[in-house]
């Protein structure tokens, strides 16, 4: 699994695809 670094140029949807999770999960992680 790649390191979950935040890249402003990468959309949440793209990150969600990479991690195979829902955008909602990513939002909850980013709190």
N, C-alpha and C positions, 0 to 999 in steps of 0.2 A: 504493500500500500504506500502510495506516495505521501510525502509530508503535507499536511493540510495547511499550507501557507496561503494567506489571502492575497490574491492578485486582482486589483481593481479592473484590469482589462478582461478578466474572465468572469462570465456571467454565472450566477448561482446555478442556473439550469445546466450549464456545461460542467461545472464542478459536480453537481448531483449525478450527472451521467457517469463521470469518471469513478465516483465512489459508489454508484448504484444505490443511491438513497434518494429520498424525496427532498425537494427544496425546503419543505417545512422542517425536516430534520436538520438541515444545514443551518436554517435560521435559528433554531433552538440551540444549536451548538455554539453559534457565534455570539450569544448573549454575554 
